[in-house]
């Protein structure tokens, strides 16, 4: 029976319970992400001090029991009595939500550009800790504070000290508040490196007690050094920097506030990345700066494309995806008033920040493009290449859907495809056979319950040297992929919507390439493998593709047949049989073999010889296919010279 809902049913949380019972309200989550954000809240206060010019080093120690210590060398937290609030400052800062020294940043007081604005982080982290021990060095004294489960233990302790000013806070996130507190080292490493990038000249030190390790992060020129690091020298234009500052308001009746930003960018076809920071907080979702960058870059690049006549007649306008594909950019902005989307500071929504950055970036881009025509032309050409590649990929997506849609019914039949009766993909096999004669022989020899057949007709396209438009016009290739059923993987920057591949739709457990054991058969086999590497490499990674070895010789001794797959194997078999009357027949093409021989050598799972074609190393696979069927003749020659000996066992050298 439901309880009654009366006036007494309404209650308000007080003290530490305001955070301990609802941590997700402050930290965004009661899991590991919320626990991580509590670390950032404490770190933010130390960063604000250092950025104001008080201390240039911050040390974060991750202890073996998951407790954390953050030490800075700033001015030390004020702890004395606050006559205005009629409380000690340490009480306000550690036990009162919405208490802090950063509410008047716009009036030119402390912390004009501050991470910690809301007066929540320090108290909320204290409330959510199993314990928190605080050491403050300030004005020649050392102050000690201790908290447990959100409650102060004892009172403020103090003594004289000649220790440099600063604050050291050690706390253990409480498992009664967070479901998980075991933060992985990578989080601390990434966090401190990120903060070193956007706070140039500040040294961040990470100590991992469990691993007995110490790492330092320091960028003298901040985002400039970092952009150079991640670009790795592969940018095709220099790194450019934009800096500006100004004042404005979000609404006519609101106060003006300060904004400044620095932005560095280059264009690089190996690495593309956009990163936004505001008052040192990483903006995962961007917001105002992201909108400004997109608007400014699109406007200026489109303007210069038109001015230089690089668009084709009636060609559609670029969009930001075409720019972003090659853009490497970091924007680090600051403001004295900031409208964060929420306490976790993943996005900002200030209207003035968006308009100020948009106009400033546009103006600076116009100057950069005008004064650097070589860079401008390279950027414009690359953006157009990206645009046209995207449009081709979109056409490819539409073509794939049309060519691969539908079931195998009378209206959508693949010529000469022979299906099997079983509907269970886990036992079905598809044999890709060479020509109509081999199709006929295999059809007579197969087990029609689980073995299907599809012939390859005529010359197969080398997909490694062909664009998608040409590939999708090939009936042989599209019929093959249609029968396989899993779709096609498009190798493009624009894969999200275009990629139709889904291995769950694979209609066969084994795809078996069945060609003659001669030069032509080997070439066809290689071309079919190239189709899979180009259009469905996952089939190779997952080991779904096989080659059935065709015997070179049939040796008949005492009315019994034996099969040899190389000259060396033939010689060994003849010696072993020791039958001078044994007859040795050179194997004919698959289409000329009788059904019984085809069953034994090619179709029967118990007696056939299958080679699974599989790769784990992406780079090695790419090199091999490119060398064998690409345009690099030198590498092909090298492979033949170095690997050719591996295949001489098929020759009779005796």
Secondary structure as UniProt FT lines:
FT   HELIX           7..9
FT   TURN            15..16
FT   HELIX           17..20
FT   HELIX           23..27
FT   HELIX           32..51
FT   TURN            52..53
FT   STRAND          57..62
FT   TURN            64..65
FT   STRAND          68..72
FT   STRAND          81..82
FT   TURN            83..86
FT   STRAND          87..88
FT   HELIX           89..95
FT   TURN            97..98
FT   HELIX           105..107
FT   HELIX           121..127
FT   STRAND          129..138
FT   TURN            139..140
FT   STRAND          141..148
FT   TURN            149..150
FT   STRAND          151..152
FT   STRAND          157..160
FT   STRAND          166..173
FT   TURN            175..177
FT   HELIX           185..198
FT   TURN            200..201
FT   STRAND          203..208
FT   TURN            209..212
FT   STRAND          213..217
FT   TURN            220..222
FT   HELIX           223..231
FT   TURN            232..233
FT   STRAND          240..248
FT   TURN            252..253
FT   STRAND          257..268
FT   STRAND          273..278
FT   TURN            279..280
FT   STRAND          281..282
FT   TURN            284..285
FT   STRAND          286..287
FT   HELIX           288..307
FT   TURN            308..309
FT   TURN            313..314
FT   HELIX           320..324
FT   TURN            325..326
FT   STRAND          327..335
FT   TURN            343..344
FT   STRAND          347..348
FT   HELIX           351..371
FT   HELIX           373..404
FT   TURN            410..411
FT   TURN            415..416
FT   TURN            425..427
FT   STRAND          429..434
FT   HELIX           435..445
FT   TURN            448..450
FT   STRAND          451..456
FT   HELIX           463..465
FT   HELIX           468..471
FT   TURN            472..473
FT   HELIX           475..484
FT   TURN            496..498
FT   HELIX           503..505
FT   STRAND          510..514
FT   HELIX           519..535
FT   HELIX           537..541
FT   TURN            542..543
FT   STRAND          545..548
FT   STRAND          553..557
FT   TURN            558..559
FT   STRAND          560..564
FT   HELIX           567..577
FT   TURN            580..581
FT   STRAND          583..586
FT   HELIX           590..592
FT   HELIX           595..598
FT   HELIX           599..603
FT   TURN            605..607
FT   STRAND          610..613
FT   HELIX           618..629
FT   HELIX           633..643
FT   HELIX           644..650
//
